[in-house]
Amino acid sequence: MKAFLTSTAAAICLAGCTTAPAELRDAPAVQAPQSTEDARVADLISRMSLERKVAQLIQPQINSFTAADMERYRFGSYLNGGNGGPYGDEYAPASEWLRLADEMYLASVKPLPGDEPAIPTMWGTDAVHGHTNVVGATIFPHNIALGATRDADLVRRIGEATAVEIEVTGIDWNFSPTVAVAQDDRWGRTYESYSEDPRIVAPLGAALVEGLQGRKGDPDRLGAGHVIATAKHFFGDGGTDQGVDQGEVTGDIEALKTIHAAPYPAAIGAGVEAIMASFNSINGKKMHGNKSLLTDVLRGELGFDGLVVGDWNGHGQVAGCTNTDCPQSLLAGLDIYMVPDDWKGLLETLVGQVEDGTIPMATLDEAVTRILRVKLRAGLLDGAVKPSDRPNAGQLELLGSPEHRAIAREAVAKSQVLLKNNGVLPLQAGANILVAGTAADDIAQASGGWTLTWQGGGDLDNSYFPGATSIWSGLKAATEESGGKATLSADGSYGEKPDVAIVVFGEKPYAEFAGDRKHLGFTDEEGLDLLRKFKVEGIPTVAVFLSGRPMWVNRELNAADAFVASWLPGSEGEGIADALTGARPATGKLGFSWPATCDFGPLNGPQGALFPVGYGRSLEDTSATPQLDETCAPLLEGPSRALFESGRLADGAIAFVTKPNITGEGELLAQMRGDITDAGVSVRSVDRNAQEDAREVSMRAGSRFGLAQDRDSGGAYRIAYEVMTRPTAPIALRVGEDAVVDLTDKFALAHGKGWREMLITEACAPGLGQRIRFETEGDISFRISSVTREDVPEGTACSF
């Protein structure tokens, strides 16, 4: 262990010793447990029943249980998923989050018979770039942007502000920081990583732990203004083959540890109380069942004495396991099962496995000890009070406070990385500025995934972000303050010719596997078309590129006079204006190498990079950028032919519900989720192969539900489906405008037979067209995991 810690400390120093505080570099990796702490926990465990001990290991999501269930089962913890909100409302005000926290806490501490202790529960949340599940919270830049600042003190202050906003809603525990070391930018979680270099990741991850929890030795650590932190995902999440989320990591284990385990000694040294197991496999073995790494390395070599929590049904992916049956994870070193919906079955199974000796009682007691130890350190076991009576709780003025927004604005400015500048920057005082692009006035797009909803974006307009400032609004304010004029024109049209055009464009929001890509070529040409238009018209341009990763944008770099990698800046758009005007000069440096090509090979590392890690110009650097190669074969493939897959609607696709006797698309379902009661349709997220990668559609008699594309990409429809209830009346699929396919007998045969595929071709649906619609005369429930278009030989029969 000592050699590993020493090499990691040296690596951190290479990243910049000025950002790693002495107390962090010199701190021991292990917080020595105190005898009084051990004795207190041992006493509680000695008086707990088997069922109550197992319940400490169970973590359901708020949408799948009630306060009555909490009182009955006494779950040790619970969470809100990325699309979960109190009482079924993911946009509920902060006061409702606090009300639910009180209900669950009070249910968990109701007295039990005899001498059995009532152990308070704790609520965990993914506040990964601010408390962004809650309307009105400060939205900080994502980690990829913070990695570009190299500023550990700034990250620590972000942690402090985030902890306070979490406390406003009565929540105890944050599933953050992510200390992944992303090695392939095609990975959909790249923006959750500070850098591809562990020497950059380690000090920033440790700083966020200190901000969230407080520094070790401080009297207020885990007290007022602080919450429990979680380093995640242990380990290898950023090293999967071809950047596939939840995929396979291969290689010599010691070599892998030097990259992917390297940030953990710093986080442990900073006192992190929880570590989350990763979804991925290491050399064929899923981490949720990997004893050699969860126990031997994490607890043995690294000396971690906190709790290990699983990820969303991650235990169910272990060989031989299901969501309701997995002793392997507990035996491997997992302490808490994140089991969003199947909590009852898992709880009952674990109790039985302890009773029959499959799980030794000593193993169960060790896991419960680690959970209670964290609760004790967080003050939940000593004179704890209900959430609304705790410091900062209910002080709504702290949510998105001016002080917190100022920190976010500073982070935005410091994270801007200037890749090209022929002299158009800094913006001149008094200039006439045109701001173009649909993203310019779109706070949701600037914030990315994990913002109010799991995937972010969708139908989230600026009204969902009270107190926030879009990039356009920030530029407008700065321009007018300097005596200039600013005009917003999404399509780039104008009357008076501007002095400079700022084009804001980039990736649409995504999260986790929904953001996985096969190549890094940026295919959306809105920004490119605007830049080329302005070039022809003789207007200098500044490209502001919003993205969760470096991407191949050679065409845009060639067309622009200045190019800024703006990442996913969040709610404080003034920070962009600060950097472009020089009010707070851009000092950001790449934490990831920028690709020179868009091919399918390994894409990170200095070999062949267009711009290496550490690159970033000052405003004074106006040296010429050479013309770049614009050849990118993957761009010739054309747009995706999917309507829905990997848990999200494809660009240009919509899900809709129409009321009886109404034509057209009717009401839309953002992210293909929602409940339109008066139309008789409810669509909710479910898991097939990964978290929320499918949808369950419940339709009442007479209702209609469908999907459509904004273009006809041609080809047959392939639909992956599972029938949950046997049809009691006719159900049909309308394809295009006129073709109707009777599904009644097909659904009756498919009921109870698991996932199947239907192929809808010209043979049964002449004309096909660009939309499909399910129509039912009786109540029905079915699931869909993908809807895609594909070319099939002429005459191919339909199949179900």
N, C-alpha and C positions, 0 to 999 in steps of 0.2 A: 504493500500500500504506500509506503513512504516514497519509493522511487516513482510511482505513478503520480503522486501528489506533487513531488518536486518538479517533474518534467512538465506538468500542467501549469504550475506557477511560473516557470520559465517561459512557457508559451504565452501566458497572459501578458507577461512583461513585454514580450516582443510586439504584442498588439498595441502597446502604449501604456507604460507604467503610470503615466499621469492620471489614467482613468481607473486604476485599481488601487483603492485605499490601502494603507499599510496594515490596518487592522484586519482587512480581508486577506491580504497576502500572507500574513503571519498567523492567522487564526487556525486553531486545530480543526480538523475535519469533523470531529465528533464532539457533540455536546454531552459531557459526562452526566449520566442520570444521577440524581440525588437520591439518597436513601429514603428521605421522607416522601419523595415523589413515588418511588417504587412501592413503599409501604401503603400509601394511600390507594394506589391502583390495585394492589394485591387484595386489600380489604374489600374493595368494591366487587372484584371478580369472585371472591370467596362467597359472596352473598347473592350472586346472580344465578338465575335458572339457566338451563341449557338453551331454552328458546330465546331468552333475552340476550344471551351471549351471541347466538347466531344472528339475531336481529341487528347487532352492531355491525355486522359484515354486509348488510343489505342496503343498497342505495338505489331507490326508485326515483322516477321523475314525477314532478308535481301533477302532471296531467293524468297519472295512472292510479292515484290513491287519494284518500280523503283524510281529514283530521281524525275521523273515527277509526280509520285503518291505522293511523299513527298511534292512537291510544291503545288499540288492540295489539299491535305487533311491536311497537317501540323501535322503529328503524333507527340505526345509529346515525344515519345521515340521509340526505336526499338532494336532488338537484333539479334545476330547470334546464331542459334541453335547449338547443339553439332556436327552436321554434316554440318554446313553452313559455307561457305567462300565467300569472295568478288567475284562477277561476276561468281558465280557457281563453284569456285575452292577452295575446302577446304584446299588445300596445297599451296595457293597463298603466295607469299613473303610478308613480312611486308609492303613494299612500296605500295602494292595493297590494303591492309587493310586501310592504311592512305589515299589513293586516294579516296576510297569509303566514308570514314568518311568526307572528304572535300565535296564531291558531295552532301551527304545528309544534311550536315550542311548548305551549301550555298542555297540549295533548300528550307530549312526550314525558312530561314531568308529573303527571297525575300520580298520586300515591299508589303503590302496589301492595299487595297483601304481605303480612308478616314483616320480615326484616329486609326484604329485597329492595335494593336501591332503584330509584327512578333516574335513569341517565338522560340528561338533556341531549336532544338531537342537534345536528348542525346542517346548515344549508350551503351547498356548493354551487358556484356559477362560473361560466366562462366569460370573465371580464378581461378579454385578451388584449384589447386596446382601449381601455377605459371601461366603465360600467355600461357597455353599449347595448345591453338587452333592454335598457330602460329609457323611455322617451325623456329627452331633456338632459341626458348625461353628456359630459365632455367626451368627445371622440378623438382620441389621440392617434397619431400616425401608427400604422402597423409596424411590426418589428423590423421588417426589411428597411424601412425608412430610418428607424432609430439606430440600426447598425451603421448607417451612413454618417451618423453624427459622431460616433466614437466617444460619446459623452456620458460616462457612467453617472455623474452627478445629476444630469438631466433625467436619465432613466430612473434614478432613485426618487427624484421629485415627482415623476409621473406615477410611480408606485404609491407614493404617499397620497397623492390626490385621488387616485383610483380607490385606495382603501377607504378613504373618507366617504366617497360617493357610494361605495358598497354598503358602508355602515348606515347611511341614510335609509336604506331599504331593509335593514335588519338582517342582512346576510353575513355569514360567518367566514366563508372560505372561498378563495379564488383559485380556479384551475389555470394558473399562470405563474411563472413565465414558461413559454416554449423555448427550450434551449437546443432545438434541433440544429444540426449542422448540415444544411441542404447541399447535396452534391450534384443534383441534376435539376435544373430550373423547370423542367417539364412537370415536376411534382406540383400538385395543386395546392400544397401548403407552403410553398416557398416563401410567401410573404410573412409567414409566422416565424421564420428564421432570421436572426440578426445578420448572419453571414455564412458563406461557405467555409470560412476559416475559424476553427475553434478558438483561436487566440483572440478573436474579436467577440465571439459569442460568450465566452466564459465570464469576463468581467461585467458585461451588460446584464446577463442573466442573474448574476449574484447581486448586482445593484438593484434590480427590480425586486428580488426577494427582500432585501433590506428595506426598500421603500414600502412594500406591502406589510411586512411583519414588524419592522423596526430592527435596529441593529442589536446584535448580541451584546448583552451586558447593560443595555439601556433600560432604565426602570419602566419605560412605557412599552417595551417590546411586547407585542401581542395584546396590548391594552388599548386604550382609547386612540382612535385614529389608525388602527392596524387590524389586519385580518390574516388568516392562515394563507400561506402561499403554496404553490405546487410547481415543482420543476417537471417538465414533460417533454417528450415521451421516452421513457427509458427502455431500450436505447436503440438507435439505428433508424429512427423514423425518417431521417433525411437522406438515408443511403440506399434506398430500395432500387433494384434493377430497373433502369429506364424511367425512374421517377414515378413509378406506379404506387399510388397511395395504398397503405396497408399491405404492401408487397413483400418481396423477398430480399434480404441482404446477405450477400455471400462474401467469403474471404477469411483470411486468417484472423482469429478472434482477437489476438493481441494488437494486430494492425488496426482492426476496426475500433478497438477501444481508444486508441490514440486520437481518433477523430471524433467518434460519436459519444464516447463516455467522458471525453475531456472536459466538457463544461460542468459535469456533476460535482467534482471535488470543490469547485468554487461555490456552487449553490449550497452544498452541504456545509461548507465552511461558513457561509453566511447564515446558517441556521434554518434552512428550509425544512418545514415540518412534514411535507407530503411530497411524494413523487408518484407520477402516473405511469403505469406500464404502457408500452407501445403496442399498436395493432400488429406491427410487422413481424415477420419471421427472421431469425438469424440462423443461417445455414440449415433451413428446413424446419426449425422449431419455433413455434409461436411464442412471443415474449410472455404472454399471459400464463404460459405453462412452463417457463424456462427457469428451473431451480438454480442452475449453475450461474445464471446472470442475476436473477432477482434476489437470490439469497447469498450465494457464494461471493459474487462480485459486489453487488450493491451494499449488502449488509456487512460482508466479511472484509473485502479489500477496501471499500470506500467508507465503512464505518457508519452508515446511515442508520439512525435509530428512530426515525419517524414512521409514518404509515405509508403503505403502498396501495394506491387506489387503481382500479381497473378503468379502462375506457369503455365506451358504449357497447355493451354486450361483447366485449373483446374476449371474455372467457369462453363464449360460445364458439369461437373459432379454433380453440385448441383441439387437437386430434382426439377423437373419442368423446368430446363434450357437446352439450347443447346449452341453450340459454338457461335451462332449469336444472342442469345436472353437470357439475364440473368440480369434483373434489380436487382434481389435478392443480387448479390454480391456487387454492389455499395451501396445498402441500408444497407448491413451488415457491411460495413467499408472498402471494397477494393477500392483502388484509381486507380490502373492501371491494365487493363486486358491484360495479355499476350495471345494474339490471333494470333498465327503464320501465319495462312493462310486465315482465314475467317474474316479478319479485316473489309472489306467493309460492309458486312452484319451486323456485330455487330455495327459498327459506325452508320449506318442508323437506326437500331432498337433503339439504345440509344437516338438518336436525337428525334425520334418519341415518345419515352416514357417520355422524359422531356416535350415535347409539349403537351401530353395528360394528364400530371399530375401524371403518374405512378411513376416517379422519381421527387421529388420536386427540383426546381431550387436551393434552399438553399443547398441540399445534393450534387448536382453537383458542386456548387461553393466551398464547403468545400473540396472536393477531389482535385479540380484544385488548390485551395490555398495551399494544402500540397505539390503538385507536384512543383508548382512554388517556394515555399519556399526553397525546396531542390535545385532547379536550381539556385536560388539567392545565397544560401550559397556556392554553388560550383563555383560561379563566372561566370555562364553561361549567366546571364542577365545584367551584368555590364561590358560594353566595351569588350564583348567576341569577340574573333577572331576565324577564321576557325582553325580546328584541326592542320593542318600542320604548323601553325604559333605559336603554343603553346610550352611551355617548354618541352624539351626532344623529341618532335615529330620529326620523321625521323632520329633520331640519332641511326642508326642501330647497331652501336658498343655497345650500351647499352643492346641490346637484347642478352641474354646469355653471359653477360660480365664476365670476370674473377672474379670480386668482387662478383657478384651474384652467380656464380657457387661455389665459396668458401663457401658462406653461406649454399648453398644446401649440399655441401660435409660435412660440420659440422653437419647439421641436420641428414644426413644419419648415420654418425658415432654415434651420440648421441641417435639415435632411435633404434639401434640394441639391442635386448633383448636376453641375453644368458640364455637358459633354461637348458642346460646340458653341462658339461665339465669334462671329466675324466683326463684332463691334456694335451690334444693335443693342446689346445690354451693357450697362444698366439702362433702363428706360429713362428717357429724358424728362425733366420737369416741364410741364406745360404742353406735353405732346397730345395729339389727337389719336386715341387708341381704339382700335376695333377688337373686340373679344369674340371669337367665333368657336363653333363646335357645340354639339348638344351637351357635352359633359361640363361646360363652363359654369352653368348654373344648376348643377345636379350634385347635391351634397351626398346623396346615396352612392353615386358612382365614385365620388372622391373618397368615400369611406370604405368601400369594398365589402367583403364578406364579414360575418360575425357582427353585423350592425342591425339591431332591432330584430332581424330574422337571421337564421343560420346562414343562408346563402347571400343575404343582403340584396340591395337593388330591387328589381321587380317594379311594383307599383308604389314604391316609397318616394313620394315627391317631397319637396322642401318643407311642407307643412308638418311632416313627421319629426322635424328637427328644430324645435323652438330654441332660439338663442344662438343657433349656429350661423356661420357665414360661408356662403359659397365662394368659389374661386373668383367668379365674376364680381360678386359684391365687394370682395376685398380689393380687387383691382380698380373697381369704380371709385371706391373711397380714397384709395391712395392717389389715383390720377387727379381727381377733383381737388384733393388737398394740395396738390402741387400746381394748381392753376390750369390743368389740362382738361380734356374731355374724353369720356369713355362711352362707347356704344356697344351693346350686346346684339349680336346677329348670329344666331345658330348656323344659318346657311351661308354666311359670309357676304351677304349682299350689303350694300351701303349706298348712301347718297354722296356725301362729301368724302373724297378720297382720304383715308387715314394716313398718319405718319408711320404707323406700325400696326401689324395684325398679330394678335396672340391667339394661337389655335390650341384649344384644350381637347384632348382626345385620349382614348386608351381602352383598356380591357373593361368589359362589363363585370360586375361583382360575381364572385363564386367562393365556395369554401370546400376544403378537403378534396375528396376524389372527384367531385364535379368539376374541379379546375385542372385535373390532369390533362396533359396535351401530348400529342404524338410528335410535334415539332414546335419550334419557337418562332416560326414566322408569324408576324402580326398581320392578320388577314383583313381586318376591318379597314376599308379605304376612305372613310369619311375624312379623317385628318389629312391623309395624303392628297385627296382631291382639293381640299381647301388650300393646303400649302402650295400646290402646283398652280392653282388659280391665282393666288396672290403673287406668285413669282412672275407669272405672265403679265400681270397688271403692274409690276414694278413696285410692289409694296413689301418692305422688309417684314420678315416673319420671325416669331418666337414660338417654337413647338413646346408645349407643356404636356408631357406624356404620363398618363396615369396607368400604373400597372403593378401587379403583385410579383413581378420578376423582371429581370432583364430580358429583352426580346430582340429578335432580328427586325430592325426598323431602318435598314440601310436606305430605303427609298425616301423615307421621311427625313432622315439625317441629311441626305443630299438636297432635298427640296427646301429645308429650313435654313435661315440665317443664324439662328441660335436654337439649341435643343437642350431641354432640361428634363432629367429623369426625376419625376415628382412623386413616384411611388403611389401610396394610398394615404393621402395626408389627413383625411378626417374632417372634422367640423369647423376648423378655423382657417378659412381661405385667405385671411389677411397675411398669413405666413408666406404664401406664394408671392404676394405683392411685395412683402418685405425683401425677399430674395431678389426679385427681378428689378426692383428700384435701387437696390444697394443699401436700403435702410438697415438691413441686417444681412450683410453680404453672404452669398451662398458659400458655405465651407464644406459641404457634404463630399464624402469620398466613397466610392463604390465599395460595398461589402461583398459584392459578387462580380465575377468577371463577366464582361458584356460580350455576347456571341458575335463573331464575325460572319458566321453562316447560320442557316436555319435547318441544317440537316438532322439526321436521326441519331447521330453518334453522341458519345459523352460530351457534355456542353459546358462543364465547369472546369476551371483551371487556367493557368497562364498560357498554355500552349494554344496558339491560334486565336486568342481572345482579341477582340477589336479594342477593348479598353480593359486593362487588368484591375484586379482588386487594388484599391487605393487611388484610382484615377478620379479626378474631379478638378475642373478648372476654376481659377478665380475669375472675377469679372474683368480683371485687367488683362487676362490672357486671351488675346484675339488672334493667335496664330492660326494659320489656315488648316482646315480639315480636308484631307484628300478626298477626291470623288470615290465613292464606295461601290463595290460590285452589287448590282441589284438582282442578280440571278438567284432564284429560290424555287427549286422544283416543286416542293410541297404546295406552293401557292397555286399551282396549275390544277390541283385536284378539285378545286371549286368548293363551295360551301357544304357544310354538313347536311346530310339527308335525313337526319333524325328530327322527330318532333319532340320526343321526350325520351331521355335515357340518363342513367347515373343520378337520378333524383332531381333532375331539373329540366325545364323546357329549353329547347334549343333557341338560339337567336332567330327571331322571325316567326316563332311558333307561339300560339296562344291556347289556353284551355278555357272553355266557355260553357255556360248553362243557359238554356232557353226555356222560358215558361211555355206552357201549352198554348197553342194557337198564335205563337209569335215566331216570325221568321228571322233569319240572320243569326249573329253570334250571341245576342243577348248580353248577359252579365259575364265578365271575365273573372277567372280564378287565378290570382297572382301566384306564381310558383306552383300552379296546379294543386292548390290547397284551399280549403275554406268550406263554409257552410252557408248555402243560400237556401234558407228554410222555405221561403214562399215558392221556390221553384222545385223543392223536393229533392235537392242534391246536396250531399255532404262528401267532401274528399279530404282524407287525412293521410299523413305520412306514415309509412310502415317500413320495416326492414326486410329485405330479401337477402342480398349478399353483403350489404353494408348499411351503415346508418341512414335511414330515411331515403333509401334508393328506389322505393316503390310507393304507390299510392293505393289506398283502398277507397273505392267509389261506392257509396250507398245511394240508391235511387228509389224514390217512392213511385207508385203507380202514376203514369202520365208524364213523368219527368224526362228530360233530355240533356245529355252531357256529351261534349265533343272536343276535338282538337282540330286546329287549322294552321296552315302555313301562309306566310305572306307572299309565297311564290309557289308554283307547281313544279317541284323538282322531279316529278315523274316517277314511275316505277310502282311496284306492288307495295302494299302495306304489310309489314310484319309486326305483329303485336304479341308481346309476352304477357300472359294473363293467368289468373287463378280465380276460379269461381268459389265464392264463400257461402252463398245460399242458393239452393236449388230453385230455379224459376218456377213460379206458380201461374204465370200468364206469359203471353208472347213478349219476347225481347228481340230487337232487330238492330242492325248496324246500317245506318244510311251513309253511303259513300258518294262524295261529290254532291250533286243536286238531286239525282234521280235514282241511282242504284240502291236497292234495299236488300240486305242479306239477312235472312231469318236465322237468329242464333239460338232460338228456344231449345231445340233438341240438342244442339251442340253444347250449350251451357249445362243442360241436364246431365249429359254424359260426362262432362268435365268436372262436375261438382265432386269435391272430395278427393280429386286425383292429383292435387298439387299444381305446380307451374306447368303450363303448356304454351304452345305458340300457335297463332292462327296466321295464315298467309292469304291475303285478300288480293286477287288478281283480276284482270279483265274478264276472266272466265265466269266469275259470279258477280262482278261489279263493273260492267262496261263503262268506260269513261274515267273511272277512278276519281280524278280531281284532287283538290288540295285541302279537303277537309273530310273528317269522319264524325259521325254523331250516333251515340247509343240512344235508343228510344225504347222505353219499356211500358207495358200495360199493367205490370204488377211490381211489388217491392222486390228489389234484387240488390245483391252486394257482390262485388268482384274486385280483383286487384290487377293493377297494370304496373309492369316494371320498365317496359320500353315500347315505343312506337317508332318505327323507322321505315324509310322507303328504300327499295332496292330493285335493280333490274333483274328480270327473270325471263327465261326463254318464252317466246310466243306460244300460247296454248297451255301454259302451266296452269294446272288446276288449283282451285282454292283448297285450303286444308285447315283443319281445326284441332 
